């Protein structure tokens, strides 16, 4: 091997938080709060998670150990820029020194945004893009209640810009939580529609990370395992959402896909989903599910060997089939898989009009995730994919 042929662009890094996985890991929150020398905690969550009872349980643990807790729960499903700034005021007004986030991607992304702004004394929208955060945030502990977003282990923070009506991606290792307490039992309270949407989000993370032009052997290992688990257990969770073993396997899949995409980044599905979600305020997992098979079709020839591996992870027989046959079979499988989960939707059902596609496409092409799509994509390409999705 001639190492002189290697360049900086061929190097890969892998970063992850300290995470504790397993049933009952949520009960370690006070121990880690002590380890991180927390004192006055801003607990970031949302009203839906509060109704499940998890928040009260965690608050009681923290209060019993002498921590001061201020709850901030004014968060929308797609956290807004002004909600982050309201959280910053709550943090400062209560002289907090740390953050605990309980919930799905919305709560954890909002918590990350609050921490970024507190540390850097700037508005959240000033950090859009890659490596734009100079000063690390205060200590952050995440307790995820969904299986799919993986915000608890990723260096992504997604916030809705309410002026431009799009979601911005903030990508920085400073947004990685200090500790993630990943307890599969906390996903038992997810309603079925959220279970499916977040499960398809995890699948999209895994597929896009696997074919990303920034992938590596470390991310590939996690991504392909996540795909196998989701293929096997997502239908089982859909049919039997009360089965805690199936929930456990989906939480593992979420963890694996999160470790993969946090380090390999994503692609055009997420670029377009961020744009669409910001414009129409739609669930992120739903947007991903609508776009995934169309973007796979577009990207297939740029990474046919990896898509063959994905097809095999889905149990498809590839054998001596040509790439074109594998592409057709994979496309059909993806559509059938979505239909089996009752999430085979189109954007037209949610009000997307053809005259809005230009704005959506111009926003998507600028998204940070576009840079790692395996195939170079243009605004016109994105327009065509949106058109196919109406």
ZAMARGU-4260 file (C-alpha; in steps of 0.2 Angstrom, whole numbers, plus 5000, padded with zeros to 4 digits):
<rodrens>
0) 5000/5000/5000 | 5007/5017/4995 | 5001/5029/5009 | 5007/5044/4999 | 4991/5042/4988
5) 4980/5046/5003 | 4974/5063/5006 | 4965/5072/5020 | 4948/5070/5011 | 4950/5051/5013
10) 4951/5052/5032 | 4936/5049/5043 | 4932/5053/5061 | 4919/5045/5072 | 4912/5054/5087
15) 4899/5049/5099 | 4893/5054/5117 | 4894/5043/5132 | 4878/5033/5132 | 4871/5020/5143
20) 4859/5008/5134 | 4846/4997/5143 | 4830/4995/5153 | 4831/5006/5168 | 4845/5017/5162
25) 4834/5032/5165 | 4836/5029/5183 | 4855/5035/5182 | 4850/5053/5178 | 4855/5059/5196
30) 4871/5049/5196 | 4877/5058/5180 | 4870/5074/5185 | 4882/5073/5200 | 4896/5067/5189
35) 4894/5082/5178 | 4893/5094/5193 | 4876/5100/5188 | 4867/5111/5200 | 4852/5121/5192
40) 4845/5111/5178 | 4834/5117/5164 | 4823/5102/5160 | 4818/5103/5142 | 4803/5093/5136
45) 4785/5095/5128 | 4767/5094/5134 | 4765/5077/5126 | 4779/5069/5135 | 4774/5077/5151
50) 4757/5067/5149 | 4766/5051/5148 | 4773/5053/5166 | 4791/5051/5162 | 4795/5070/5166
55) 4787/5069/5184 | 4797/5053/5187 | 4814/5061/5182 | 4810/5077/5191 | 4807/5068/5207
60) 4824/5059/5205 | 4833/5075/5203 | 4824/5084/5217 | 4827/5070/5229 | 4846/5072/5225
65) 4846/5091/5229 | 4846/5098/5211 | 4835/5113/5207 | 4824/5110/5191 | 4816/5123/5180
70) 4804/5115/5167 | 4803/5122/5149 | 4790/5114/5138 | 4784/5127/5126 | 4790/5117/5111
75) 4781/5113/5095 | 4784/5096/5086 | 4796/5105/5074 | 4804/5117/5086 | 4804/5135/5081
80) 4818/5148/5082 | 4808/5159/5094 | 4805/5144/5105 | 4823/5141/5106 | 4826/5159/5111
85) 4812/5158/5124 | 4821/5143/5131 | 4837/5154/5132 | 4828/5167/5142 | 4821/5153/5154
90) 4839/5146/5156 | 4846/5163/5160 | 4832/5170/5171 | 4833/5155/5182 | 4852/5155/5182
95) 4853/5137/5176 | 4870/5129/5173 | 4865/5113/5163 | 4851/5105/5153 | 4842/5089/5154
100) 4831/5084/5138 | 4817/5072/5139 | 4807/5068/5123 | 4809/5065/5105 | 4819/5074/5092
105) 4810/5091/5095 | 4814/5092/5113 | 4832/5086/5111 | 4835/5098/5096 | 4827/5113/5106
110) 4838/5108/5121 | 4854/5108/5110 | 4849/5125/5102 | 4846/5133/5119 | 4863/5127/5125
115) 4872/5134/5109 | 4864/5151/5111 | 4868/5152/5130 | 4886/5148/5127 | 4889/5159/5112
120) 4876/5173/5116 | 4870/5173/5098 | 4853/5170/5090 | 4850/5152/5085 | 4849/5155/5066
125) 4867/5162/5066 | 4874/5144/5068 | 4866/5137/5052 | 4878/5125/5043 | 4893/5114/5047
130) 4905/5119/5061 | 4898/5136/5065 | 4898/5134/5084 | 4913/5141/5092 | 4910/5138/5111
135) 4903/5122/5118 | 4886/5122/5126 | 4883/5119/5145 | 4882/5100/5150 | 4867/5091/5142
140) 4859/5074/5147 | 4847/5067/5135 | 4833/5054/5138 | 4825/5049/5122 | 4807/5044/5122
145) 4806/5039/5103 | 4815/5027/5093 | 4821/5035/5077 | 4827/5053/5078 | 4843/5049/5087
150) 4846/5067/5092 | 4853/5059/5108 | 4869/5053/5100 | 4871/5064/5085 | 4880/5080/5081
155) 4864/5087/5072 | 4852/5101/5078 | 4837/5104/5067 | 4827/5121/5070 | 4813/5129/5060
160) 4817/5146/5053 | 4800/5154/5054 | 4804/5169/5043 | 4811/5158/5028 | 4799/5144/5032
165) 4812/5130/5032 | 4822/5119/5044 | 4840/5123/5046 | 4853/5110/5050 | 4866/5115/5063
170) 4880/5102/5062 | 4894/5103/5075 | 4902/5091/5087 | 4898/5104/5101 | 4880/5098/5100
175) 4883/5080/5104 | 4876/5077/5122 | 4887/5074/5136 | 4877/5058/5141 | 4863/5049/5133
180) 4852/5038/5144 | 4844/5026/5131 | 4830/5017/5140 | 4819/5006/5128 | 4805/5006/5141
185) 4802/5025/5138 | 4797/5021/5120 | 4782/5011/5126 | 4771/5027/5127 | 4773/5032/5109
190) 4757/5032/5099 | 4757/5021/5084 | 4758/5035/5071 | 4773/5042/5079 | 4781/5025/5081
195) 4780/5022/5062 | 4786/5040/5057 | 4801/5039/5069 | 4805/5021/5063 | 4805/5027/5045
200) 4816/5041/5050 | 4828/5029/5057 | 4828/5019/5041 | 4831/5034/5031 | 4846/5039/5042
205) 4853/5022/5040 | 4851/5021/5021 | 4857/5039/5018 | 4872/5036/5030 | 4877/5020/5021
210) 4878/5027/5004 | 4884/5044/5009 | 4900/5050/5001 | 4907/5053/5018 | 4903/5035/5024
215) 4917/5024/5032 | 4919/5006/5038 | 4913/5012/5056 | 4897/5020/5050 | 4893/5006/5037
220) 4894/4993/5051 | 4881/5003/5061 | 4870/5008/5046 | 4868/4990/5039 | 4864/4983/5056
225) 4851/4996/5058 | 4843/4992/5041 | 4842/4974/5046 | 4834/4977/5063 | 4821/4989/5056
230) 4816/4977/5042 | 4814/4963/5054 | 4806/4973/5069 | 4796/4988/5062 | 4782/4977/5055
235) 4782/4968/5072 | 4780/4984/5082 | 4767/4990/5070 | 4757/4974/5073 | 4761/4973/5092
240) 4766/4990/5099 | 4764/4984/5117 | 4778/4971/5114 | 4793/4977/5124 | 4806/4966/5115
245) 4801/4973/5098 | 4802/4991/5106 | 4820/4986/5112 | 4825/4981/5095 | 4819/4997/5087
250) 4828/5007/5100 | 4844/4998/5096 | 4841/5002/5077 | 4838/5020/5081 | 4855/5020/5091
255) 4864/5012/5077 | 4857/5023/5063 | 4861/5038/5074 | 4879/5033/5076 | 4880/5031/5057
260) 4872/5047/5051 | 4880/5058/5064 | 4897/5053/5057 | 4893/5050/5039 | 4880/5064/5037
265) 4865/5061/5026 | 4859/5066/5009 | 4845/5073/4997 | 4830/5064/5007 | 4834/5075/5022
270) 4838/5091/5012 | 4821/5090/5004 | 4812/5084/5020 | 4820/5099/5029 | 4813/5111/5016
275) 4796/5103/5015 | 4794/5101/5034 | 4798/5119/5036 | 4786/5125/5023 | 4771/5114/5028
280) 4775/5110/5046 | 4774/5091/5043 | 4782/5077/5054 | 4800/5074/5049 | 4798/5055/5048
285) 4783/5057/5036 | 4792/5068/5024 | 4807/5056/5024 | 4795/5042/5020 | 4787/5050/5005
290) 4804/5055/4998 | 4815/5039/5002 | 4810/5028/4987 | 4811/5042/4974 | 4829/5048/4980
295) 4835/5030/4981 | 4829/5028/4962 | 4839/5044/4958 | 4855/5039/4968 | 4855/5020/4964
300) 4868/5021/4949 | 4880/5031/4959 | 4882/5018/4972 | 4874/5002/4965 | 4885/4990/4975
305) 4880/4998/4991 | 4861/4998/4986 | 4864/4979/4982 | 4869/4977/5000 | 4854/4986/5006
310) 4843/4976/4996 | 4850/4960/5003 | 4848/4967/5021 | 4830/4968/5016 | 4830/4950/5012
315) 4829/4952/4993 | 4837/4940/4982 | 4850/4948/4971 | 4861/4934/4965 | 4867/4937/4947
320) 4853/4950/4944 | 4859/4965/4935 | 4859/4982/4944 | 4844/4988/4934 | 4834/4973/4941
325) 4840/4976/4958 | 4835/4994/4957 | 4818/4989/4951 | 4815/4976/4965 | 4822/4988/4979
330) 4810/5002/4973 | 4795/4990/4973 | 4800/4983/4990 | 4801/5001/4998 | 4784/5005/4991
335) 4777/4989/4998 | 4786/4991/5015 | 4778/5009/5017 | 4761/5003/5012 | 4762/4988/5025
340) 4764/5002/5038 | 4750/5013/5031 | 4762/5027/5028 | 4762/5027/5009 | 4757/5045/5007
345) 4760/5059/4995 | 4764/5078/4998 | 4748/5083/4988 | 4738/5075/5002 | 4746/5089/5014
350) 4743/5104/5003 | 4759/5105/4992 | 4756/5114/4976 | 4766/5114/4960 | 4770/5133/4961
355) 4778/5130/4978 | 4791/5117/4971 | 4803/5131/4965 | 4805/5138/4983 | 4807/5121/4991
360) 4820/5116/4978 | 4830/5132/4980 | 4830/5129/4999 | 4834/5111/4998 | 4850/5113/4987
365) 4857/5124/5001 | 4854/5112/5015 | 4870/5105/5023 | 4865/5087/5019 | 4865/5089/5001
370) 4884/5090/5001 | 4885/5071/5006 | 4872/5064/4994 | 4881/5050/4984 | 4876/5058/4967
375) 4878/5076/4962 | 4861/5083/4962 | 4854/5099/4954 | 4839/5111/4958 | 4831/5103/4943
380) 4834/5086/4949 | 4826/5091/4966 | 4811/5099/4957 | 4808/5082/4948 | 4808/5072/4964
385) 4796/5084/4972 | 4785/5083/4957 | 4785/5064/4958 | 4780/5066/4977 | 4764/5076/4975
</rodrens>
